[in-house]
Amino acid sequence: MGLPTVISQPAKRIETSRDLAINGAAPAFEQPLHVGRPNIGARDAFLKYVDGIFDRRWLSNNGPLVQEFEHRIEEHLGVKHCVAMCNGTVALEIAIRALGLEGEVIVPSYTFIATAHALHWQAITPVFADIDPATHTLDPEAVRRMITPRTTGIIGVHLWGHPAGVEELQAIAGEHGLRLMFDAAHAFGCSYKGRMLGNFGECEVLSFHATKVLNTFEGGAVVTNNDALAAAMRLMRNFGFADMDRVIHPGTNGKMIEIAAAMGLANLDVVADMIEANRRNHQTYTEALSGLPGIRVLGFDEAELSNYHYVVMEAGGDCPVSRDEIIRCLHAENILARRYFWPGCHRMQPYRDLFPHAGLLLPNTEKVAASVVVLPTGTTMDTEMVQRVASIIRVTVGQ
């Protein structure tokens, strides 16, 4: 289905519920375009893995596919240990506990709520530090300002796959005797100075949720080069069992199951193709939206590996229409763009009540959260579809 003819006309301010549907025109896309629609990789390979699971009748408890998946991730990232988990949130919680974090831990507010919840869930206070508006990752100087005698650690977030300030945060952690870990949920397949993310801090947490560039239906992992930390987390994800009937450590049920590992292995075989589709879409969006007043598409360092999995557009102060107005336009055309990570963790519960004045110390966070639009991408979209989405944005802002 083609675009409404209105896209060749000057844009009008939005007063109706369907921004561009003039004279009853149908939406630009018959089927909704979703942010984070799952990539489905090598289906035949996945089904062969499933046949093997049924034949072995080994469904969970560190099965052979989980072990193979861990080994493949270790090879892909060049890390010593991958400890696969049932999801990224449990992986965060286990990593936090294994590191012995307590008291206060500094995190960005501009991140998915799980980063903060994984601390609060364990009676640790997340202390929100501001971000660099250029990269949307932690501002190291803001981290310095938030350190108190109760601070025990820092969690940097590689948001959108952009590396956090690895060296700066490591220097701060070393100076103050703090533990440093990274939430790398967005960053599978990305690098920093030629080294794959997953190798920094004391450990890094991956997400293989359905919306991520590499998915296992639902899953996560902690990757580390620390032998003792990896051994502790392997115990912790399986109730602390050292063997069949001997428990030697506190633990929980954080195990990845075989069917999830099967999906991960099948997708690993074609993840390079998925990333290439993302790269092509990101480049098309960037070119098609260039020159629009107040509009910026976050770029990637072409000298590094990136997964290009998030197309992040900012609608700044010079934009003639608001961010929310752009989103209403897109939703009206069945393009389900999102306001990640609005309004920031500090404005969500329970943190809004616990720290009602946190926003005073987070001006960049609040500004970025009010301007970001995340656009659909992935293997279900081609160049022509991306150009149609960009055309609707252009007409919305009057270009």
VMD Tcl script that draws the C-alpha trace (Angstrom):
set ca {
  {0.00 0.00 0.00}
  {1.40 3.39 -0.97}
  {1.78 6.53 1.09}
  {-1.12 8.98 1.30}
  {-0.81 11.66 -1.37}
  {-0.47 14.26 1.37}
  {3.27 13.52 1.76}
  {4.04 15.66 -1.28}
  {2.22 18.63 0.23}
  {3.37 21.05 2.97}
  {2.85 19.57 6.41}
  {0.07 20.86 8.62}
  {0.05 21.12 12.39}
  {-1.60 18.13 13.99}
  {-5.07 18.64 15.30}
  {-6.64 15.28 14.49}
  {-6.07 11.80 15.86}
  {-4.62 10.62 12.55}
  {-2.01 13.15 11.58}
  {-1.55 12.38 7.91}
  {-4.81 10.60 7.14}
  {-6.38 13.37 5.09}
  {-9.81 12.76 3.59}
  {-10.04 9.32 5.15}
  {-6.85 7.93 3.59}
  {-5.70 4.56 4.88}
  {-2.57 4.28 7.05}
  {0.73 4.14 5.20}
  {1.35 0.59 6.46}
  {-1.38 -2.03 6.58}
  {0.49 -4.06 9.20}
  {2.05 -2.29 12.19}
  {5.80 -1.70 12.22}
  {7.10 -2.44 15.72}
  {10.26 -1.36 17.45}
  {12.08 -4.51 18.54}
  {10.14 -6.95 16.39}
  {12.02 -10.24 16.85}
  {14.60 -11.39 14.36}
  {13.90 -14.98 13.35}
  {17.03 -16.59 12.02}
  {17.77 -20.07 10.71}
  {14.41 -21.76 11.30}
  {15.43 -25.14 9.88}
  {18.53 -25.22 12.07}
  {16.42 -24.37 15.12}
  {13.99 -27.21 14.40}
  {16.91 -29.67 14.09}
  {18.14 -28.57 17.51}
  {14.62 -29.09 18.88}
  {14.52 -32.64 17.51}
  {17.74 -33.33 19.39}
  {16.25 -31.94 22.61}
  {13.26 -34.25 22.30}
  {15.48 -37.22 21.50}
  {17.69 -36.61 24.55}
  {14.80 -35.59 26.84}
  {17.21 -33.13 28.47}
  {15.21 -29.93 28.75}
  {17.04 -27.93 31.44}
  {19.79 -28.17 34.08}
  {22.88 -27.21 32.08}
  {22.11 -29.26 28.99}
  {24.46 -29.74 26.05}
  {22.94 -26.91 24.00}
  {23.34 -24.43 26.85}
  {26.97 -25.47 27.18}
  {27.49 -25.14 23.42}
  {25.80 -21.74 23.39}
  {28.03 -20.51 26.22}
  {31.12 -21.70 24.36}
  {30.01 -20.00 21.14}
  {29.43 -16.71 22.98}
  {32.86 -16.97 24.62}
  {34.46 -17.46 21.21}
  {32.44 -14.68 19.59}
  {33.34 -12.11 22.25}
  {36.81 -13.36 23.15}
  {35.93 -13.77 26.83}
  {36.92 -16.59 29.20}
  {33.50 -17.26 30.66}
  {29.86 -16.98 29.61}
  {27.33 -17.94 32.29}
  {23.96 -18.27 30.54}
  {20.83 -17.27 32.47}
  {17.06 -17.39 32.10}
  {16.89 -13.64 31.37}
  {18.93 -10.47 31.54}
  {17.32 -9.18 34.74}
  {18.21 -12.30 36.73}
  {21.68 -12.08 35.20}
  {21.99 -8.53 36.56}
  {20.78 -9.60 39.99}
  {23.18 -12.54 40.19}
  {26.13 -10.45 38.98}
  {25.35 -7.74 41.54}
  {25.15 -10.30 44.35}
  {28.27 -12.16 43.20}
  {30.24 -8.89 43.28}
  {29.07 -8.25 46.85}
  {27.54 -4.88 46.05}
  {25.65 -3.18 48.86}
  {24.83 0.29 50.15}
  {24.74 2.59 47.10}
  {25.58 1.86 43.49}
  {25.79 4.56 40.83}
  {23.78 3.99 37.65}
  {22.30 6.13 34.90}
  {18.63 6.98 35.15}
  {18.42 6.92 31.36}
  {18.26 3.15 30.97}
  {15.72 0.35 31.10}
  {14.14 0.11 34.53}
  {15.67 -3.35 35.15}
  {19.08 -1.76 35.74}
  {17.73 0.09 38.77}
  {15.30 -2.61 39.88}
  {18.04 -5.26 40.02}
  {19.65 -3.14 42.75}
  {16.52 -2.05 44.62}
  {15.25 -5.66 44.62}
  {18.30 -6.53 46.74}
  {17.98 -3.59 49.16}
  {20.73 -1.64 47.37}
  {20.14 2.05 46.64}
  {20.50 3.04 42.98}
  {22.07 6.48 42.84}
  {21.30 8.16 39.53}
  {24.07 10.06 37.75}
  {23.62 12.21 34.66}
  {24.53 11.27 31.09}
  {26.57 12.73 28.26}
  {23.96 14.17 25.86}
  {26.09 13.23 22.86}
  {26.27 9.49 23.63}
  {23.40 8.98 26.15}
  {25.81 7.03 28.40}
  {27.06 7.89 31.91}
  {28.99 11.14 32.24}
  {32.10 10.19 34.26}
  {32.25 13.58 35.94}
  {28.63 13.20 37.04}
  {29.57 9.82 38.50}
  {32.35 11.43 40.52}
  {29.89 13.93 41.99}
  {27.58 11.17 43.22}
  {30.16 9.11 45.16}
  {29.55 8.95 48.93}
  {31.04 6.84 51.74}
  {28.22 4.32 51.11}
  {29.07 3.83 47.43}
  {30.30 0.32 46.61}
  {30.03 0.15 42.85}
  {29.21 1.58 39.44}
  {27.07 0.03 36.71}
  {27.79 1.57 33.32}
  {25.28 0.98 30.53}
  {26.32 0.59 26.89}
  {23.11 2.24 25.74}
  {22.01 1.64 22.13}
  {25.27 -0.32 21.72}
  {27.39 2.81 22.30}
  {30.24 1.95 24.70}
  {30.03 3.70 28.05}
  {33.12 5.63 29.16}
  {35.02 2.42 29.86}
  {38.44 3.84 30.69}
  {37.13 6.85 32.61}
  {34.80 4.71 34.72}
  {37.56 2.20 35.37}
  {39.82 5.01 36.56}
  {37.14 6.31 38.92}
  {36.44 2.83 40.26}
  {40.14 2.22 40.89}
  {40.61 5.59 42.56}
  {37.73 5.03 45.00}
  {37.97 1.26 45.48}
  {34.63 0.56 43.76}
  {33.43 -2.50 41.85}
  {32.65 -1.81 38.18}
  {30.31 -3.81 35.99}
  {28.46 -3.04 32.77}
  {24.91 -3.57 31.58}
  {25.59 -4.61 27.99}
  {22.00 -5.61 27.16}
  {22.10 -3.49 23.98}
  {25.68 -4.21 23.04}
  {26.09 -7.75 21.73}
  {28.46 -7.63 18.76}
  {29.82 -4.14 19.53}
  {33.43 -3.21 20.22}
  {35.53 -0.57 21.96}
  {39.03 0.17 20.64}
  {38.92 -3.07 18.71}
  {38.00 -5.21 21.71}
  {34.53 -6.73 21.99}
  {32.24 -5.38 24.68}
  {31.94 -8.07 27.30}
  {35.61 -7.79 28.28}
  {35.39 -4.70 30.47}
  {34.86 -4.09 34.15}
  {34.63 -7.14 36.39}
  {31.77 -8.54 34.34}
  {29.20 -7.52 31.75}
  {25.56 -8.55 31.49}
  {23.96 -9.49 28.17}
  {20.29 -9.76 27.28}
  {18.96 -12.23 24.72}
  {15.37 -11.06 25.06}
  {13.17 -11.44 21.99}
  {13.68 -7.77 21.07}
  {17.49 -7.92 21.04}
  {19.72 -8.34 17.98}
  {20.52 -11.88 19.14}
  {17.61 -13.54 20.89}
  {17.03 -16.85 22.65}
  {13.28 -16.19 22.92}
  {14.07 -15.04 26.47}
  {17.48 -15.19 28.07}
  {20.59 -13.48 29.30}
  {24.15 -14.11 30.39}
  {27.02 -12.72 32.41}
  {30.38 -12.68 30.64}
  {33.64 -12.22 32.52}
  {37.35 -12.95 32.49}
  {37.33 -13.53 36.26}
  {37.53 -17.27 37.03}
  {36.34 -17.02 40.64}
  {33.42 -14.74 39.76}
  {32.27 -17.09 36.99}
  {32.45 -20.09 39.33}
  {30.37 -18.30 41.96}
  {27.71 -17.29 39.43}
  {27.45 -20.85 38.08}
  {26.63 -21.97 41.62}
  {24.22 -19.10 42.21}
  {22.15 -19.72 39.08}
  {21.45 -23.32 40.21}
  {20.49 -22.95 43.89}
  {24.14 -23.28 44.97}
  {24.45 -26.95 43.98}
  {28.04 -28.14 43.58}
  {26.95 -31.62 42.51}
  {23.86 -33.79 42.61}
  {23.01 -33.36 46.29}
  {25.56 -30.92 47.80}
  {24.67 -27.23 48.20}
  {27.64 -25.00 49.00}
  {26.40 -21.49 48.19}
  {23.20 -19.42 48.39}
  {21.46 -19.44 45.03}
  {18.32 -19.23 42.97}
  {16.90 -20.66 39.76}
  {18.51 -18.59 37.03}
  {19.24 -21.32 34.49}
  {18.78 -21.02 30.74}
  {16.74 -23.90 29.30}
  {17.66 -25.98 26.26}
  {14.97 -24.61 23.93}
  {16.27 -21.09 24.54}
  {19.84 -22.15 23.80}
  {18.61 -23.80 20.58}
  {17.16 -20.49 19.44}
  {20.39 -18.73 20.37}
  {22.55 -21.17 18.44}
  {20.34 -20.96 15.36}
  {20.42 -17.17 15.48}
  {24.18 -17.03 16.07}
  {24.63 -18.72 12.70}
  {23.02 -15.75 10.93}
  {23.56 -12.85 13.34}
  {25.98 -11.21 10.89}
  {23.13 -11.01 8.36}
  {20.84 -9.48 10.98}
  {23.44 -6.85 11.83}
  {23.95 -6.06 8.16}
  {20.20 -5.49 7.74}
  {20.29 -3.14 10.75}
  {23.31 -1.30 9.34}
  {21.62 -0.79 5.98}
  {18.42 0.47 7.63}
  {20.34 2.82 9.92}
  {22.26 4.29 7.00}
  {19.04 4.79 5.02}
  {17.33 6.53 7.94}
  {20.36 8.76 8.50}
  {20.51 9.86 4.88}
  {16.75 10.29 4.50}
  {16.41 12.41 7.66}
  {19.50 14.57 7.16}
  {18.97 18.30 7.05}
  {15.72 18.35 9.01}
  {15.62 21.20 11.55}
  {16.14 19.97 15.10}
  {16.42 16.32 14.03}
  {19.48 14.19 14.81}
  {19.94 10.46 14.23}
  {22.54 9.09 16.63}
  {25.44 7.71 14.65}
  {27.94 4.94 15.34}
  {31.73 4.96 15.26}
  {32.50 3.32 11.93}
  {35.96 2.37 13.21}
  {34.29 -0.02 15.67}
  {31.94 -2.98 15.35}
  {28.31 -2.08 16.04}
  {25.06 -3.98 15.87}
  {23.05 -0.92 14.66}
  {20.05 -2.41 16.41}
  {18.54 0.87 17.58}
  {17.66 3.77 15.30}
  {17.55 6.64 17.79}
  {16.28 10.00 16.56}
  {16.25 13.17 18.64}
  {13.73 15.93 18.05}
  {15.44 18.93 19.63}
  {14.50 22.50 20.38}
  {14.82 23.68 16.76}
  {12.31 21.11 15.53}
  {9.08 22.85 14.47}
  {6.96 20.07 16.00}
  {7.29 18.27 19.31}
  {8.66 14.79 19.83}
  {5.25 13.54 20.93}
  {3.62 15.09 17.89}
  {6.00 13.15 15.65}
  {5.12 9.95 17.49}
  {1.40 10.61 17.09}
  {1.93 11.03 13.37}
  {3.85 7.81 13.11}
  {1.38 5.83 15.20}
  {-1.44 7.09 13.00}
  {0.35 5.53 10.05}
  {0.85 2.17 11.85}
  {4.51 2.98 12.62}
  {4.77 2.21 16.34}
  {7.79 4.34 17.26}
  {8.70 4.48 20.97}
  {9.76 7.01 23.61}
  {12.68 5.04 25.10}
  {13.54 5.51 28.04}
  {11.10 8.21 28.94}
  {10.70 9.66 31.53}
  {13.82 8.17 33.13}
  {14.05 5.72 36.00}
  {14.10 8.55 38.53}
  {10.56 9.49 37.50}
  {9.23 5.92 37.80}
  {8.17 4.12 40.96}
  {9.44 3.57 43.53}
  {12.25 6.02 42.75}
  {9.96 8.96 42.09}
  {8.79 8.81 45.70}
  {12.16 7.83 47.17}
  {14.12 10.58 45.38}
  {11.59 13.28 44.45}
  {14.26 15.89 43.65}
  {16.63 13.65 41.66}
  {15.78 15.47 38.43}
  {17.57 18.57 39.67}
  {20.86 16.69 39.24}
  {19.90 15.11 35.91}
  {19.37 17.93 33.39}
  {20.85 16.03 30.44}
  {18.84 12.93 31.29}
  {15.59 14.89 31.33}
  {16.39 16.71 28.10}
  {17.33 13.55 26.22}
  {14.37 11.58 27.59}
  {12.02 14.30 26.31}
  {13.48 14.28 22.79}
  {14.19 10.66 21.80}
  {12.17 8.69 19.26}
  {13.22 5.09 18.57}
  {12.24 4.00 15.06}
  {11.45 0.50 13.73}
  {14.24 -1.46 12.11}
  {15.38 -5.08 11.83}
  {15.15 -7.88 9.33}
  {11.43 -7.36 8.67}
  {12.12 -3.95 7.09}
  {13.74 -3.14 3.76}
  {15.12 0.09 2.31}
  {11.84 1.11 0.68}
  {9.96 0.73 3.97}
  {12.55 2.81 5.81}
  {12.30 5.54 3.19}
  {8.52 5.61 3.57}
  {8.85 6.03 7.35}
  {11.36 8.83 6.83}
  {9.03 10.53 4.33}
  {6.29 10.68 6.94}
  {8.70 12.23 9.44}
  {9.83 14.79 6.86}
  {6.31 15.92 6.08}
  {5.45 16.02 9.78}
  {8.23 18.53 10.42}
  {7.36 20.51 7.31}
  {10.04 19.44 4.84}
}
mol new
graphics top color blue
foreach p $ca { graphics top sphere $p radius 0.5 }
foreach p [lrange $ca 0 end-1] q [lrange $ca 1 end] { graphics top cylinder $p $q radius 0.2 }
display resetview
